[in-house]
Amino acid sequence: MLKQCIICGKEFESKYRGNTCGKDCLREKVVEYRLQYRLNNKKRIKELFRRWYLQNKERLALKRLNYYMENKENRIKQCITCGKEFEIEYNRQLNCSKECSLSNKRKLVNKWNNKNKKGIYRKCRICSKLFWSGVGLPKVCSERCKNKYKKIQKKTWDIENYIHKTKNCVVCKKQFLQNKGGGTSVCSIRCKNIKNKANKATYDTGAKRIEVPEVHASARRFYINYYKTMEVLNEKSNNK
């Protein structure tokens, strides 16, 4: 019986129900079917894998431990930067510490920049030492200078944004220095308590917040709002 292969399109004779002409086409068909199944049943596969993992959690942990004990001697490598021997945490680890990995990364970047002629000699902003810096790298020569430069930047930013900036207190209308967060609207804890009480009274009654003019003192704000809200309540009760 002549049939046409669904993968390559060739005609072939077969006595069976198969739609492929050979092993290669059958393998491609199975791969396509599996991919389609995974795309259509992502949640189901995820749930099955979770159940399988919970059932075999202890066995996998023992397997990892045995593998670690068997290959403990092979887990000692030599650092490519400083030449020190160390025990690796993962198979692709090449450096013994973070400092060695950073210095090695910098060397590789500088080598690439020298080869492709991208980068310039810069003067360090802290110690004024000349060093080769590639595109997108910091403007300091080392980690020590980098930490110092960050502190200086933070201080200058704080001075520009926070220091010598004043606000008027919402309650007593006094001027006060803005704090680092910049979100406060009162000058002291006393004014804060008065503001919170007034806001609570207006929130409980459902009345609108009342803006007090500059003439009123801080201690009288709460009582003014209280009497106003009482008036609103009396008006509502009279209307009913």
C-alpha positions as a LaTeX table, in Angstrom:
\begin{tabular}{lrrr}
\hline
Residue & $x$ (\AA) & $y$ (\AA) & $z$ (\AA) \\
\hline
Met1 & 0.00 & 0.00 & 0.00 \\
Leu2 & 1.42 & 3.34 & $-1.09$ \\
Lys3 & 1.55 & 6.11 & 1.48 \\
Gln4 & 3.02 & 9.62 & 1.70 \\
Cys5 & 5.41 & 10.55 & 4.51 \\
Ile6 & 4.09 & 13.46 & 6.64 \\
Ile7 & 7.64 & 14.73 & 7.35 \\
Cys8 & 9.61 & 14.54 & 4.08 \\
Gly9 & 6.71 & 14.03 & 1.64 \\
Lys10 & 8.14 & 10.87 & $-0.01$ \\
Glu11 & 5.95 & 7.98 & $-1.18$ \\
Phe12 & 6.61 & 4.59 & 0.39 \\
Glu13 & 5.03 & 1.15 & 0.67 \\
Ser14 & 3.87 & $-0.06$ & 4.07 \\
Lys15 & 1.63 & $-2.75$ & 5.55 \\
Tyr16 & 1.27 & $-0.94$ & 8.89 \\
Arg17 & $-0.51$ & 2.21 & 10.11 \\
Gly18 & 2.61 & 4.44 & 10.27 \\
Asn19 & 2.75 & 7.78 & 8.45 \\
Thr20 & 6.56 & 8.06 & 8.23 \\
Cys21 & 8.97 & 6.46 & 5.78 \\
Gly22 & 11.87 & 5.65 & 8.14 \\
Lys23 & 13.50 & 6.02 & 11.56 \\
Asp24 & 14.75 & 9.57 & 10.98 \\
Cys25 & 11.31 & 10.87 & 10.02 \\
Leu26 & 9.75 & 9.00 & 12.94 \\
Arg27 & 12.24 & 10.63 & 15.34 \\
Glu28 & 11.37 & 14.10 & 13.97 \\
Lys29 & 7.67 & 13.35 & 14.35 \\
Val30 & 8.11 & 12.31 & 18.01 \\
Val31 & 10.15 & 15.46 & 18.76 \\
Glu32 & 7.47 & 17.70 & 17.21 \\
Tyr33 & 4.72 & 15.88 & 19.10 \\
Arg34 & 6.56 & 16.27 & 22.42 \\
Leu35 & 7.16 & 19.97 & 21.85 \\
Gln36 & 3.53 & 20.56 & 20.98 \\
Tyr37 & 2.42 & 18.61 & 24.06 \\
Arg38 & 4.67 & 20.69 & 26.34 \\
Leu39 & 3.36 & 23.94 & 24.90 \\
Asn40 & $-0.28$ & 22.91 & 25.32 \\
Asn41 & 0.08 & 21.34 & 28.81 \\
Lys42 & 2.50 & 23.60 & 30.70 \\
Lys43 & 0.53 & 23.63 & 33.97 \\
Arg44 & 0.04 & 19.85 & 34.00 \\
Ile45 & 3.75 & 19.16 & 33.39 \\
Lys46 & 4.70 & 21.64 & 36.11 \\
Glu47 & 2.38 & 19.92 & 38.60 \\
Leu48 & 3.69 & 16.45 & 37.68 \\
Phe49 & 7.29 & 17.58 & 38.09 \\
Arg50 & 6.48 & 19.12 & 41.49 \\
Arg51 & 4.92 & 15.87 & 42.71 \\
Trp52 & 7.85 & 13.82 & 41.42 \\
Tyr53 & 10.35 & 16.16 & 43.12 \\
Leu54 & 8.54 & 15.98 & 46.47 \\
Gln55 & 8.48 & 12.17 & 46.30 \\
Asn56 & 12.21 & 11.88 & 45.39 \\
Lys57 & 13.58 & 14.83 & 47.37 \\
Glu58 & 15.54 & 12.76 & 49.92 \\
Arg59 & 16.91 & 10.38 & 47.27 \\
Leu60 & 18.20 & 13.30 & 45.17 \\
Ala61 & 19.84 & 14.89 & 48.21 \\
Leu62 & 21.63 & 11.61 & 49.04 \\
Lys63 & 22.72 & 11.26 & 45.43 \\
Arg64 & 24.22 & 14.77 & 45.45 \\
Leu65 & 26.00 & 14.09 & 48.75 \\
Asn66 & 27.49 & 10.81 & 47.47 \\
Tyr67 & 28.65 & 12.49 & 44.28 \\
Tyr68 & 30.25 & 15.27 & 46.33 \\
Met69 & 32.09 & 12.80 & 48.61 \\
Glu70 & 33.33 & 10.71 & 45.66 \\
Asn71 & 34.62 & 13.73 & 43.72 \\
Lys72 & 35.91 & 15.72 & 46.70 \\
Glu73 & 39.52 & 15.44 & 45.54 \\
Asn74 & 38.62 & 16.66 & 42.04 \\
Arg75 & 36.92 & 19.76 & 43.52 \\
Ile76 & 40.25 & 21.40 & 44.34 \\
Lys77 & 41.41 & 23.84 & 41.65 \\
Gln78 & 44.06 & 26.48 & 41.20 \\
Cys79 & 42.97 & 30.12 & 40.95 \\
Ile80 & 43.81 & 31.55 & 37.51 \\
Thr81 & 44.51 & 35.02 & 38.99 \\
Cys82 & 46.55 & 34.49 & 42.19 \\
Gly83 & 47.52 & 30.80 & 41.80 \\
Lys84 & 46.11 & 29.74 & 45.17 \\
Glu85 & 44.47 & 26.31 & 45.59 \\
Phe86 & 40.81 & 26.35 & 46.69 \\
Glu87 & 37.73 & 24.13 & 46.84 \\
Ile88 & 35.18 & 24.99 & 44.16 \\
Glu89 & 31.50 & 25.60 & 44.91 \\
Tyr90 & 30.37 & 24.94 & 41.33 \\
Asn91 & 32.04 & 23.25 & 38.35 \\
Arg92 & 32.80 & 26.35 & 36.28 \\
Gln93 & 34.42 & 28.33 & 39.10 \\
Leu94 & 37.88 & 29.65 & 38.12 \\
Asn95 & 38.67 & 32.22 & 40.85 \\
Cys96 & 39.05 & 31.73 & 44.58 \\
Ser97 & 37.36 & 34.99 & 45.66 \\
Lys98 & 35.34 & 37.97 & 44.47 \\
Glu99 & 38.42 & 40.21 & 44.31 \\
Cys100 & 40.24 & 37.79 & 42.01 \\
Ser101 & 37.21 & 37.46 & 39.72 \\
Leu102 & 36.89 & 41.27 & 39.46 \\
Ser103 & 40.59 & 41.74 & 38.71 \\
Asn104 & 40.47 & 38.94 & 36.11 \\
Lys105 & 37.37 & 40.49 & 34.53 \\
Arg106 & 39.10 & 43.87 & 34.35 \\
Lys107 & 42.14 & 42.29 & 32.69 \\
Leu108 & 39.99 & 40.57 & 30.07 \\
Val109 & 38.06 & 43.77 & 29.36 \\
Asn110 & 41.27 & 45.80 & 29.03 \\
Lys111 & 42.72 & 43.14 & 26.73 \\
Trp112 & 39.63 & 43.26 & 24.53 \\
Asn113 & 39.67 & 47.08 & 24.52 \\
Asn114 & 43.37 & 47.16 & 23.55 \\
Lys115 & 42.71 & 44.72 & 20.74 \\
Asn116 & 39.67 & 46.61 & 19.40 \\
Lys117 & 41.08 & 50.08 & 20.26 \\
Lys118 & 38.08 & 51.06 & 22.38 \\
Gly119 & 38.87 & 52.89 & 25.60 \\
Ile120 & 41.08 & 55.70 & 26.89 \\
Tyr121 & 43.63 & 56.48 & 29.58 \\
Arg122 & 41.82 & 58.26 & 32.39 \\
Lys123 & 42.90 & 60.08 & 35.51 \\
Cys124 & 41.46 & 58.62 & 38.72 \\
Arg125 & 39.15 & 61.11 & 40.42 \\
Ile126 & 40.41 & 60.14 & 43.88 \\
Cys127 & 44.14 & 59.39 & 43.71 \\
Ser128 & 44.81 & 61.09 & 40.31 \\
Lys129 & 46.55 & 57.99 & 38.95 \\
Leu130 & 46.51 & 57.23 & 35.21 \\
Phe131 & 44.79 & 53.95 & 34.26 \\
Trp132 & 43.31 & 52.33 & 31.17 \\
Ser133 & 39.52 & 52.44 & 31.18 \\
Gly134 & 37.23 & 50.89 & 28.63 \\
Val135 & 33.80 & 52.01 & 27.49 \\
Gly136 & 31.22 & 51.94 & 30.29 \\
Leu137 & 33.76 & 51.29 & 33.08 \\
Pro138 & 34.00 & 53.52 & 36.19 \\
Lys139 & 36.15 & 56.64 & 36.38 \\
Val140 & 38.29 & 55.36 & 39.26 \\
Cys141 & 41.26 & 52.99 & 39.26 \\
Ser142 & 40.35 & 50.48 & 42.01 \\
Glu143 & 37.65 & 49.26 & 44.41 \\
Arg144 & 39.09 & 51.35 & 47.25 \\
Cys145 & 38.82 & 54.56 & 45.20 \\
Lys146 & 35.37 & 53.49 & 44.01 \\
Asn147 & 34.03 & 53.31 & 47.59 \\
Lys148 & 35.50 & 56.75 & 48.40 \\
Tyr149 & 34.04 & 58.22 & 45.21 \\
Lys150 & 30.58 & 56.83 & 46.09 \\
Lys151 & 30.71 & 58.45 & 49.55 \\
Ile152 & 31.66 & 61.84 & 48.06 \\
Gln153 & 28.87 & 61.59 & 45.47 \\
Lys154 & 26.33 & 60.76 & 48.19 \\
Lys155 & 27.39 & 63.74 & 50.32 \\
Thr156 & 27.18 & 66.18 & 47.40 \\
Trp157 & 23.77 & 64.81 & 46.39 \\
Asp158 & 22.47 & 65.19 & 49.96 \\
Ile159 & 23.73 & 68.78 & 50.11 \\
Glu160 & 22.11 & 69.69 & 46.78 \\
Asn161 & 18.75 & 68.10 & 47.56 \\
Tyr162 & 18.15 & 68.37 & 51.31 \\
Ile163 & 20.35 & 70.83 & 53.20 \\
His164 & 19.26 & 74.51 & 53.29 \\
Lys165 & 15.76 & 73.54 & 52.12 \\
Thr166 & 13.01 & 74.75 & 54.46 \\
Lys167 & 9.30 & 74.06 & 54.77 \\
Asn168 & 6.39 & 75.73 & 56.55 \\
Cys169 & 4.70 & 73.60 & 59.21 \\
Val170 & 1.07 & 72.80 & 58.37 \\
Val171 & $-0.06$ & 73.30 & 61.97 \\
Cys172 & 1.93 & 76.18 & 63.49 \\
Lys173 & 3.24 & 77.72 & 60.22 \\
Lys174 & 6.83 & 77.81 & 61.51 \\
Gln175 & 9.78 & 77.27 & 59.17 \\
Phe176 & 11.86 & 74.11 & 59.73 \\
Leu177 & 14.67 & 72.25 & 57.96 \\
Gln178 & 13.52 & 69.45 & 55.68 \\
Asn179 & 14.59 & 65.96 & 56.74 \\
Lys180 & 16.32 & 63.42 & 54.46 \\
Gly181 & 13.09 & 61.72 & 53.40 \\
Gly182 & 11.42 & 65.01 & 52.52 \\
Gly183 & 7.92 & 63.69 & 53.28 \\
Thr184 & 7.16 & 65.44 & 56.60 \\
Ser185 & 4.83 & 68.41 & 56.76 \\
Val186 & 5.10 & 69.19 & 60.50 \\
Cys187 & 7.97 & 70.58 & 62.57 \\
Ser188 & 7.67 & 68.56 & 65.80 \\
Ile189 & 5.97 & 65.59 & 67.50 \\
Arg190 & 3.49 & 67.93 & 69.21 \\
Cys191 & 2.29 & 69.30 & 65.85 \\
Lys192 & 2.19 & 65.76 & 64.46 \\
Asn193 & $-0.14$ & 64.58 & 67.26 \\
Ile194 & $-2.43$ & 67.59 & 66.77 \\
Lys195 & $-2.58$ & 66.94 & 63.01 \\
Asn196 & $-3.36$ & 63.23 & 63.51 \\
Lys197 & $-6.17$ & 63.97 & 66.00 \\
Ala198 & $-7.73$ & 66.52 & 63.67 \\
Asn199 & $-7.54$ & 64.17 & 60.68 \\
Lys200 & $-9.04$ & 61.34 & 62.71 \\
Ala201 & $-11.97$ & 63.50 & 63.81 \\
Thr202 & $-12.70$ & 64.56 & 60.23 \\
Tyr203 & $-12.32$ & 60.98 & 58.93 \\
Asp204 & $-14.69$ & 59.48 & 61.55 \\
Thr205 & $-17.44$ & 62.00 & 60.80 \\
Gly206 & $-16.99$ & 61.94 & 57.02 \\
Ala207 & $-16.59$ & 65.72 & 56.84 \\
Lys208 & $-14.14$ & 67.55 & 54.61 \\
Arg209 & $-10.78$ & 68.67 & 55.98 \\
Ile210 & $-10.74$ & 72.37 & 56.91 \\
Glu211 & $-7.78$ & 74.61 & 56.13 \\
Val212 & $-6.92$ & 76.77 & 59.14 \\
Pro213 & $-5.63$ & 80.31 & 58.33 \\
Glu214 & $-2.27$ & 81.57 & 59.56 \\
Val215 & $-3.90$ & 83.50 & 62.43 \\
His216 & $-4.73$ & 80.34 & 64.40 \\
Ala217 & $-2.14$ & 78.87 & 66.75 \\
Ser218 & $-1.08$ & 75.22 & 66.77 \\
Ala219 & $-2.88$ & 74.28 & 69.98 \\
Arg220 & $-6.25$ & 75.59 & 68.73 \\
Arg221 & $-6.29$ & 73.61 & 65.45 \\
Phe222 & $-7.74$ & 70.44 & 66.94 \\
Tyr223 & $-10.54$ & 72.26 & 68.76 \\
Ile224 & $-11.50$ & 74.30 & 65.66 \\
Asn225 & $-11.87$ & 71.13 & 63.54 \\
Tyr226 & $-13.72$ & 69.41 & 66.38 \\
Tyr227 & $-16.35$ & 72.15 & 66.65 \\
Lys228 & $-16.73$ & 72.29 & 62.86 \\
Thr229 & $-17.38$ & 68.56 & 62.67 \\
Met230 & $-19.91$ & 68.80 & 65.50 \\
Glu231 & $-21.76$ & 71.47 & 63.52 \\
Val232 & $-21.86$ & 69.16 & 60.49 \\
Leu233 & $-23.26$ & 66.33 & 62.62 \\
Asn234 & $-25.95$ & 68.58 & 64.09 \\
Glu235 & $-26.96$ & 69.74 & 60.61 \\
Lys236 & $-27.29$ & 66.11 & 59.44 \\
Ser237 & $-29.40$ & 65.16 & 62.44 \\
Asn238 & $-31.69$ & 68.21 & 61.93 \\
Asn239 & $-32.18$ & 67.36 & 58.25 \\
Lys240 & $-33.28$ & 63.85 & 59.16 \\
\hline
\end{tabular}
